[in-house]
Amino acid sequence: MNTFSLPRKGEYPSFFETYISKLGNENFSTLLQSQTQELKALFASKPEGWDCVPYAPGKWSPKEVLGHLLDTERIMTFRALCIARGEKKPLPGFDQDPYVFQGQFNAVFLDDLLSDFEIQRQAIRSMVQTFPEASFEEIGSANGNLMSTRALLWIIPGHFIHHFQVLQQAY
């Protein structure tokens, strides 16, 4: 599998530093796999019904957080693919709240969401394997910001860490 380093400042907008700063020097593929196992273990450790209850009014339930992770990872993966392949047209942004609302994740079986997450992670790892090394350096525009392929891919596990910590601490 291709290996690639963390992105440098300037390869992503500063607001993504929240996620990039949470990352260590782990191998990308290994990190995606370990996060999948951590997520499954967390959900398995909780009592039945826990997954549909937000920790406070106006917050997402754990299943909605999981659905948000899935949607975001798909969008970041699509953006990374486009930029890796040399797309020069600006890629659109997305508003996470309507995505979560429309996803109706509380009505989806937890096992289906967890399986979907694991499959999505496998798909990311598979896609990355096919990228020529130079494609990680490609720069494109997403949501009006310049981004490298590498940055988009590393944002995925950083974003996961952010939400996983919330799931561990607030729920």
C-alpha positions, 0 to 999 in steps of 0.5 A: 500500500502507498504510504504518505505523510501528514499534510503540511500547513498550507495544504488545507484550510486552517480550520482543519487543523482541529483534526490534523493536530489530533494525528500522530505518525501512524500508518494511514491504513493501520489507523483506519483499521484500528479506528474501525475496531475502536468504534465497534468496541465502543458501541458494543460496550454500551446498553441497548437504546444508548445509540439513539439518545443525544447527550443534550437537546439539539445534539446528535445521537450516537447513531447520528454521529456515526451517520455523520462520520460516514457521510463526511468520509464519503465526501472527503473520499470523493474530493480526494479522488477528484483532486488526485485525478487532476480535477480543476473545477471547484468541488462543492461544500456541504452542510452537515446538519441537513445531511444528518436530518435527511439520513434518518440514522436513528431508523437504521439498524446499528449493525448496518451502520457499523458494517457500512462504516467498516466497508467504507474504511475498506474502500478508502484503503483500497482506493489509496492503494491505487494512487500513484505517489504524485497524486497525494501532492495534487491540489484542488479546490473544495468548498472554496478552499485549496486542498491537497489529496493527502490533506483530504485523506488525513482529515478523515481519521482526524475527524473520526478522533474528534467525534470519537472523543465526544462519544467517549466523553459526552455519552 
